[in-house]
C-alpha cells in the first residue's frame, strides 16, 4: 500500500530506514535485521539512495525485495544528484516494475569534495522539481524531507519552511523529518509549518543513540542538536557501551511516547541497519490499536 494511504488509515505509522549494504554478507545481515523487526508490524520501511546514485541498482533491488518477497510496504529514496531527467524516469520504471509505490524525493547532498550542489545537465536543480516530475510521471506516493531544526545550509527556519511548502505545492503528500532529540523543536516547527499552509502528515524521525562519538558526527552533519542534559549524561558514561545504549533507548522511548501522545502522524526510525535498540523502544511504547 502507498505510504500516503497508510498515513490516512493508521495513526501513528511505525517505519524503519535501511541502507543498501556493500557486500553479500551485509545484505544477509540486513535481511536478518528486517526479519527481527517484522514482528513489530511496521507500516513501511524506507531504503536510502547512495551519493550520486551510487547504490541505484541496490536500492531498487532491496526496495523491491522488501515489497514483494518480505511483504512489507517499501518507500524508496530518490535524489537529483548525478541523474538526468531521463535517468530518473528509468529509475521510476524500475521501481514500479518491482512493486514499489512510494518514493521519498530528495535533492541530495553535493558530491564528495564539492562545497555546493550543482545540478546535473538535463537533470533537476532541487527537490521540488523532482517532486513535480514524479507526481506527474506515475501513480507514486511522494514524500519529502523536513528539518525541525532547520536545514544546515539554510539561512533561517522560515526560509527553510518556504522551501518545504514549495515541495508540498509541487505534489508532496507527506513529510519525513530529519532526526531530532527535543520534541519541543518538532512541535514548534510543525505548528509553524501549519500556519504557512503545510497541511500534509508529518512523520517524526528518530535515531536511538547507541554510540556517543557516532551521534556527535551525525548531528554535526545534519544540523541537529543534543539537549545539554542528555549530552552531559552521555559523556559521563561514554566509555560504557551498555550504559550508553540503555540511556539512548530510555531517551528515545520517552521521546516517542511524547510524540504519540501529542498526535504525531508517525515515527520513523533511523536504524543504521541494526534492530536491537529500535525493537526495544517499540516494544515499550503504548501505541493505539492498529489495524
Secondary structure, 3 states (H helix, E strand, C coil): CCHHHHHHHCCCEEEEEECCCCCHHHHHHHHHHHHHHHCCCCCEEEECCCHHHCCHHHHHHHHHHHHHHHCCCEEEEEECCCCCHHHHHHHHHHHHHCCCCEEEEECCCCCCCCCCCCCCCCCCCCHHHHHHHHHHHCCCEEEEEECCCCCCCCCCHHHHHHHHHHHHHCCCCEEEEEECCCHHHHHHHHHHHHHCCCCCEEEEEECCCCCHHHHHHHHHHHCCCCCHHHHHHHHHCCCCHHHHHHHHHHHHHHHHHHHHHCCCCEEEEECCCCCHHHHHHHHHCCCCCCC
